[in-house]
Amino acid sequence: MNKEIYILGVGHNTSVYIDLAEACGYEIKGLYHYNGDRTGDIEHGYRVLGSFDDLFSLPSLVGMNLALSQGDNAIRSQLFDKILQKGGRVPSLIHPTAQVSRFAQLGNGVVIHINTVVHPDVIIGDNSVLSYNVSISHSTTIGNHCYIAFGAMIGAYVTIADFAFIGIGANIISGKVDTIGYNAYVGAGALVTHSVEKNTVVAGAPARIIRVKS
Ligand SMILES: CC(C)(COP(=O)(O)OP(=O)(O)OC[C@H]1O[C@@H](n2cnc3c(N)ncnc32)[C@H](O)[C@@H]1OP(=O)(O)O)[C@@H](O)C(=O)NCCC(=O)NCCS
């Protein structure tokens, strides 16, 4: 199996993905930045090989593993789709300290950071990220291109739709919450006691609507 990988994104999250890729046994061949400003720089010991345009100008990405360090779900999903269109691969990266049930089902390009726990019968869609110290209780479904920030706790039997973002340390309570809607945003530290509609930003304990995204 090819264990060489390139990381997209040179910024505050890059070192986190370097740590993760190394912990998963990958050899990092270099980094790509969103523009050409950093080309040739060395970041945390790895060379910036070029811009995203340089990468996507290659005739094909067949045989290349690429990791996406972007926290923004929309940006990460655009890059994910482009990589697949050009024949590249976004492998799932699961930190060795994460505890993922053998009864969980993971899509492609799922990222699971340090000490996160995923219980049985959880389903996680493509290109979703579970940061560190996240807990996902059994029988919960997480869609595609979601981001679950560190310390969040998601109860059982919850459905989190595509592009949802769950902030740091949020709690989503089993039995009270059925759905976190498409592109919904749950604020840091929220205690979520009701389902959240699509495109809706909630925060607080108990969580209340802050605004609806246009
Ligand atoms: C909820 C959130 C999206 C709101 O951001 P925003 O739309 O810029 O809103 P504002 O900061 O203008 O705050 C609006 C109001 O909500 C309150 N508020 C903001 N975030 C809050 C939160 N997490 N919990 C409780 N209240 C919050 C503010 O105090 C403010 O209240 P006020 O009008 O009485 O002063 C943001 O604060 C948040 O929690 N983001 C999560 C960040 C995160 O977890 N990142 C993960 C990085 S890995």
The ligand as a MOL file (V3000), in Angstrom:
LIG
                    3D

  0  0  0     0  0            999 V3000
M  V30 BEGIN CTAB
M  V30 COUNTS 48 50 0 0 0
M  V30 BEGIN ATOM
M  V30 1 C -21.5930 30.5610 18.0510 0
M  V30 2 C -20.6040 31.3470 17.2130 0
M  V30 3 C -20.5680 30.7510 15.8000 0
M  V30 4 C -21.1510 32.7570 17.1270 0
M  V30 5 O -20.2720 33.5710 16.4180 0
M  V30 6 P -20.8120 34.9570 15.8210 0
M  V30 7 O -21.9080 34.6580 14.8500 0
M  V30 8 O -19.6010 35.6820 15.3350 0
M  V30 9 O -21.5270 35.6600 17.0240 0
M  V30 10 P -20.9720 36.7820 18.0170 0
M  V30 11 O -19.6020 36.4410 18.5050 0
M  V30 12 O -21.2140 38.0910 17.3660 0
M  V30 13 O -21.9630 36.5970 19.2510 0
M  V30 14 C -23.3350 36.8640 19.1900 0
M  V30 15 C -23.8770 36.6890 20.5960 0
M  V30 16 O -23.8090 35.3080 20.9550 0
M  V30 17 C -22.9820 35.1040 22.0970 0
M  V30 18 N -22.1690 33.8990 21.8470 0
M  V30 19 C -21.2750 33.7280 20.8460 0
M  V30 20 N -20.7720 32.4950 20.9160 0
M  V30 21 C -21.3470 31.9010 21.9600 0
M  V30 22 C -21.2190 30.6110 22.5060 0
M  V30 23 N -20.4020 29.7060 21.9580 0
M  V30 24 N -21.9720 30.3110 23.5840 0
M  V30 25 C -22.8140 31.2190 24.1300 0
M  V30 26 N -22.9920 32.4570 23.6330 0
M  V30 27 C -22.2490 32.7820 22.5520 0
M  V30 28 C -22.1260 36.3450 22.2090 0
M  V30 29 O -21.7200 36.5760 23.5390 0
M  V30 30 C -23.0640 37.4070 21.6750 0
M  V30 31 O -23.9990 37.7460 22.6930 0
M  V30 32 P -24.3270 39.2870 23.0060 0
M  V30 33 O -24.9740 39.8120 21.7470 0
M  V30 34 O -25.2540 39.1890 24.1610 0
M  V30 35 O -23.0240 39.9350 23.3030 0
M  V30 36 C -19.1620 31.3230 17.7790 0
M  V30 37 O -18.9840 32.1820 18.8890 0
M  V30 38 C -18.7160 29.9390 18.2230 0
M  V30 39 O -19.0190 29.4290 19.3080 0
M  V30 40 N -17.9510 29.2960 17.3290 0
M  V30 41 C -17.4220 27.9760 17.5730 0
M  V30 42 C -15.9180 28.0250 17.3900 0
M  V30 43 C -15.3190 26.6570 17.5110 0
M  V30 44 O -15.7490 25.8050 18.2720 0
M  V30 45 N -14.3060 26.4260 16.7020 0
M  V30 46 C -13.6330 25.1520 16.6420 0
M  V30 47 C -12.2290 25.4090 16.2620 0
M  V30 48 S -11.3480 23.9220 16.1860 0
M  V30 END ATOM
M  V30 BEGIN BOND
M  V30 1 1 1 2
M  V30 2 1 2 3
M  V30 3 1 2 4
M  V30 4 1 2 36
M  V30 5 1 4 5
M  V30 6 1 5 6
M  V30 7 2 6 7
M  V30 8 1 6 8
M  V30 9 1 6 9
M  V30 10 1 9 10
M  V30 11 2 10 11
M  V30 12 1 10 12
M  V30 13 1 10 13
M  V30 14 1 13 14
M  V30 15 1 14 15
M  V30 16 1 15 16
M  V30 17 1 15 30
M  V30 18 1 16 17
M  V30 19 1 17 18
M  V30 20 1 17 28
M  V30 21 1 18 19
M  V30 22 1 18 27
M  V30 23 2 19 20
M  V30 24 1 20 21
M  V30 25 1 21 22
M  V30 26 2 21 27
M  V30 27 1 22 23
M  V30 28 2 22 24
M  V30 29 1 24 25
M  V30 30 2 25 26
M  V30 31 1 26 27
M  V30 32 1 28 29
M  V30 33 1 28 30
M  V30 34 1 30 31
M  V30 35 1 31 32
M  V30 36 2 32 33
M  V30 37 1 32 34
M  V30 38 1 32 35
M  V30 39 1 36 37
M  V30 40 1 36 38
M  V30 41 2 38 39
M  V30 42 1 38 40
M  V30 43 1 40 41
M  V30 44 1 41 42
M  V30 45 1 42 43
M  V30 46 2 43 44
M  V30 47 1 43 45
M  V30 48 1 45 46
M  V30 49 1 46 47
M  V30 50 1 47 48
M  V30 END BOND
M  V30 END CTAB
M  END
